[in-house]
Structures are given as structure tokens and as C-alpha cells.
Amino acid sequence: MLVNSQNYRTVWMQDSSVYLINQQLLPHKFEIYQAKNHLETADAIKTMIVRGAPAIGATGAFGGSACDRRNRGFWGCAGCFGIYRQRF
């Protein structure tokens, strides 16, 4: 998406945060939402900050990756996926 001559993706990960275009505000306002952990990422999906199957899938994958980075491996974040299930 091109906004003010700058290209943006719908969702991307930088360091351990997931960044999303807040689609609740479009088309009247453009704002980037920062999900700082897997719980905020799950809430962004649930509250429809991100919309559309491809973007939702990417957001979920980035949220899982953020959890993995914090917990240093899949087994450390197995509980994160249980929390994802409870959130939905």
C-alpha cells in the first residue's frame, strides 16, 4: 500500500513486535498498530484490526514467531498456542 509516497505492507514483523495497518480506521485515518506480544497479536485478529484471510494468517504466524523468539523455542511457547485457542 502506498501512503504519502511510502510503501507499507499490511502486516510485518520488526524485532519482536508485529506491526499492522489498523484496518478499523480505514479509509478515514491511517494508523500503524504495534502488537508487542502474542496476546496483543491475537487480540488484533479478534478485534478485526487486521482483516482478510491472507493477512490474518500472516498475523497469526508472526504472533507465533514472536512468542517463539521470547521463549527460545517451540516447547517454550506451547502454552502460547493454548492461549491463542482460548482467545478465539
C-alpha positions as CSV (number, residue, x, y, z in Angstrom):
1,M,0.0,0.0,0.0
2,L,1.4,3.4,-0.9
3,V,0.7,6.1,1.7
4,N,2.2,9.6,1.4
5,S,4.8,8.2,-1.1
6,Q,5.9,5.4,1.3
7,N,5.2,1.7,0.8
8,Y,3.6,-0.3,3.6
9,R,2.8,-3.9,3.9
10,T,-0.5,-4.9,5.7
11,V,1.5,-6.8,8.3
12,W,5.2,-7.1,9.1
13,M,7.5,-8.1,11.9
14,Q,10.3,-6.0,13.3
15,D,12.4,-7.2,16.2
16,S,9.8,-9.0,18.3
17,S,6.8,-6.8,17.6
18,V,4.2,-7.3,14.9
19,Y,3.1,-4.2,13.1
20,L,-0.3,-3.9,11.3
21,I,-2.2,-1.3,9.4
22,N,-5.2,-0.7,11.6
23,Q,-8.0,-1.6,9.2
24,Q,-10.7,-0.5,11.6
25,L,-9.8,3.1,10.9
26,L,-9.6,2.9,7.1
27,P,-10.4,4.8,4.8
28,H,-10.6,7.9,7.0
29,K,-7.4,7.5,9.0
30,F,-4.1,5.7,8.5
31,E,-2.5,4.3,11.7
32,I,0.0,1.5,12.4
33,Y,-0.9,-0.8,15.3
34,Q,2.0,-2.4,17.2
35,A,1.4,-5.7,18.9
36,K,4.2,-6.2,21.4
37,N,3.5,-9.8,22.2
38,H,1.4,-12.8,21.1
39,L,-1.6,-11.8,23.3
40,E,-1.8,-8.4,21.6
41,T,-1.4,-10.1,18.2
42,A,-4.3,-12.5,19.0
43,D,-6.4,-9.5,20.1
44,A,-5.7,-7.7,16.9
45,I,-7.1,-10.6,14.9
46,K,-10.1,-11.0,17.2
47,T,-11.0,-7.3,17.2
48,M,-10.5,-7.1,13.4
49,I,-7.6,-4.6,13.4
50,V,-6.4,-6.9,10.6
51,R,-8.8,-8.3,8.0
52,G,-8.8,-10.7,5.2
53,A,-7.7,-14.4,5.2
54,P,-4.1,-13.9,3.9
55,A,-3.4,-11.0,6.4
56,I,-5.0,-12.9,9.3
57,G,-2.8,-16.0,8.5
58,A,0.3,-13.9,8.3
59,T,-0.5,-12.1,11.5
60,G,-1.1,-15.4,13.4
61,A,2.2,-16.8,12.0
62,F,4.1,-13.6,13.1
63,G,2.5,-13.8,16.5
64,G,3.6,-17.4,16.9
65,S,7.1,-16.4,15.8
66,A,7.2,-13.5,18.3
67,C,6.2,-16.0,21.0
68,D,8.9,-18.4,19.9
69,R,11.6,-15.6,20.0
70,R,10.6,-14.7,23.5
71,N,10.5,-18.3,24.8
72,R,13.5,-19.5,22.9
73,G,12.0,-22.4,21.1
74,F,8.7,-24.2,20.3
75,W,8.3,-26.1,23.5
76,G,8.7,-22.8,25.5
77,C,5.7,-21.4,23.6
78,A,3.4,-24.4,23.5
79,G,1.4,-22.5,26.1
80,C,1.1,-19.5,23.8
81,F,-0.9,-21.6,21.3
82,G,-3.2,-22.7,24.1
83,I,-3.8,-19.1,24.9
84,Y,-4.5,-18.4,21.2
85,R,-7.2,-21.0,21.3
86,Q,-8.8,-19.5,24.4
87,R,-8.8,-16.0,22.9
88,F,-10.9,-17.1,20.0
